[in-house]
Amino acid sequence: MRKFKFAILVVFVVPIMLSIFSKNASAAYYTSGTLTSKNLLSGLSVGNITSFWYNVVSPIPAGASLKVQFSRDNTSWYDSSGTLNGWNNCTTTGGATISLSGLGWTGANFYYKMQFTSDGTNTPVLEAVRVDYSLPNQPPSISSVSDSPDPVTAGSGITFTVNWSDPNSGDQTKTHLCRTNSISGQACAGGSWCDTTTWSTTSPTTCSYTTQSADVGIQNYYAFVCDDDNACSSSVSGTFNVTPSYTPDKTMCDASSGSGGGVVSAQSVSSPSTTTAISQRGWVVTGYDDVDFPTYSELKTMYGYDNTTTRTITNLSGVTGNGVYRVTTSDLTIAAGDGPPCNLGFSAVIFVDHNLTIGRSFTNDTVTGNPLDYRNGCSSSLAFIVSGNINIAQTINNIYGIFYAGGTISTGNGSTTDPLYVFGSLLAGGFGLGRNLQTGNATYPAEQVIFMPKYFFTLKDVLGIPLVSWKEVKSP
């Protein structure tokens, strides 16, 4: 616990206290008298009231006595154990201390009452009193937090260093790196990255965490320092970037090297035609000017859009079996509250005469670590052939299938900690890859496409012939 800082109040009583007993001409004393103090702590900053000290200057004569009781309001009086109307006898000369910890009093209100008794000839002589108290506990404060290494590879350790100070000398502290901006006592409300387990009185303190594959991306942390009375500092927040422990296939070509995968085909890149036009994070799709994409109208003719067996739907819940479907009067929206498309369990081609908006992931799983572990996570085989644009919400983690857009495929725009994983193929007139992985951009693409040739086989009974398949391979 902290070392208390005592503020000492000394009350000098009139010498030998004769004024209390009004000695008469024959040198006799009254048989009793009471001294009641004013509020000794008025206007002060007080934590715990800890003890009361008194000094009787000479032995208390036979037939005389001195006792004391305490109050916070000058109305209700207690002895040191908390007994109402109780008294503590003051029998020790030369100075003695009465512990007041049993009262549990705090704050700037304290009165004492001394009762003297005499045999009429001799009386106790009280020279001084003192009340001892602690300063109020104040929480520590944090001046800076750092983490290293950053970025850190999944499976490796990261160390957090916290510089702090405490206004109460001698306080012991523990440091907590919380996952959310909330702490209660010495426990992070939303879980912690790491905590110190031993008390410390010196700054800085450090703690370490071993990252996991599930942590890949930008992670937030909130640092707290809490003292041994569970008073905690305000948080200082930061982020760290966890990169995958495998080398991802750069299926969206890396403009700096010109290498990468090629399961994404495009007739043109977004305007302006610079390497940063598609993704301002340095990951771009290469445009193939010599690719002759079939038009939406041509695809409708090729794959039976107007057949009598083609069913018209307004949402994915209308997909009730294998076959060809069409959405004719409005956009098709896969909403956040819809069921996972991968749970449909059918092979279906869905024509959309307008736009497709994807507002939820195709599975309830969150793809983390090596995406190849999730290749078989979808029981449906779906091909979306869209006349206009395909807009994928920035929060979407995964989609499965073949996606054709006569316009543009967009993956959201802005900062995020979650990449988009496409299991299948993307074909479009242009791409807008607007996701920003912040500090992870240099080494990790915000959009990854994992080529899934199985869809061309599982959909063959519906399509009759395969859709366009385009895949780059690295030269020997």
Stockholm file with secondary structure:
# STOCKHOLM 1.0

chainA/1-476         MRKFKFAILVVFVVPIMLSIFSKNASAAYYTSGTLTSKNLLSGLSVGNITSFWYNVVSPIPAGASLKVQFSRDNTSWYDSSGTLNGWNNCTTTGGATISLSGLGWTGANFYYKMQFTSDGTNTPVLEAVRVDYSLPNQPPSISSVSDSPDPVTAGSGITFTVNWSDPNSGDQTKTHLCRTNSISGQACAGGSWCDTTTWSTTSPTTCSYTTQSADVGIQNYYAFVCDDDNACSSSVSGTFNVTPSYTPDKTMCDASSGSGGGVVSAQSVSSPSTTTAISQRGWVVTGYDDVDFPTYSELKTMYGYDNTTTRTITNLSGVTGNGVYRVTTSDLTIAAGDGPPCNLGFSAVIFVDHNLTIGRSFTNDTVTGNPLDYRNGCSSSLAFIVSGNINIAQTINNIYGIFYAGGTISTGNGSTTDPLYVFGSLLAGGFGLGRNLQTGNATYPAEQVIFMPKYFFTLKDVLGIPLVSWKEVKSP
#=GR chainA/1-476 SS CCCCCCCCCCEECSGGGHHHHTCCTTCCCCSEEEEECCCTTTTCCCSBEEEEEEEESSCCCTTCEEEEEEESSSSSCBCTTCCBTCCEECCCBSCEEEECGGGTCBSSCCEEEEEEECCSSCCCCEEEEEEEECCCCCCCEEEEEEEESSSEETTSEEEEEEEEECSSTTCCEEEEEESSSCEETTEETTCEEEECCSCBSSSCEEEEEECCGGGCEEEEEEEEEEETTCCBCCCEEEEEEEECSSCCCCCSCBTTTCCCCCCEEESCCCSSCSTTTSCTTSBCCCCCTTCCCCCHHHHHHHTTTTSTTCEECSSGGGCCSSEEEEECSSCEEECTTSCCGGGSCCEEEEEESSCEEECSCSSSSCCCSCGGGGTTCCCCEEEEEESSCEEECTTCCEEEEEEEEEEEEEEEEEECSCCEEEEEEEEEEEEEEEEECGGGTTTSCSEEEECCTHHHHHTHHHHSSCCCCCCCCCCC
#=GC SS_cons         CCCCCCCCCCEECSGGGHHHHTCCTTCCCCSEEEEECCCTTTTCCCSBEEEEEEEESSCCCTTCEEEEEEESSSSSCBCTTCCBTCCEECCCBSCEEEECGGGTCBSSCCEEEEEEECCSSCCCCEEEEEEEECCCCCCCEEEEEEEESSSEETTSEEEEEEEEECSSTTCCEEEEEESSSCEETTEETTCEEEECCSCBSSSCEEEEEECCGGGCEEEEEEEEEEETTCCBCCCEEEEEEEECSSCCCCCSCBTTTCCCCCCEEESCCCSSCSTTTSCTTSBCCCCCTTCCCCCHHHHHHHTTTTSTTCEECSSGGGCCSSEEEEECSSCEEECTTSCCGGGSCCEEEEEESSCEEECSCSSSSCCCSCGGGGTTCCCCEEEEEESSCEEECTTCCEEEEEEEEEEEEEEEEEECSCCEEEEEEEEEEEEEEEEECGGGTTTSCSEEEECCTHHHHHTHHHHSSCCCCCCCCCCC
//
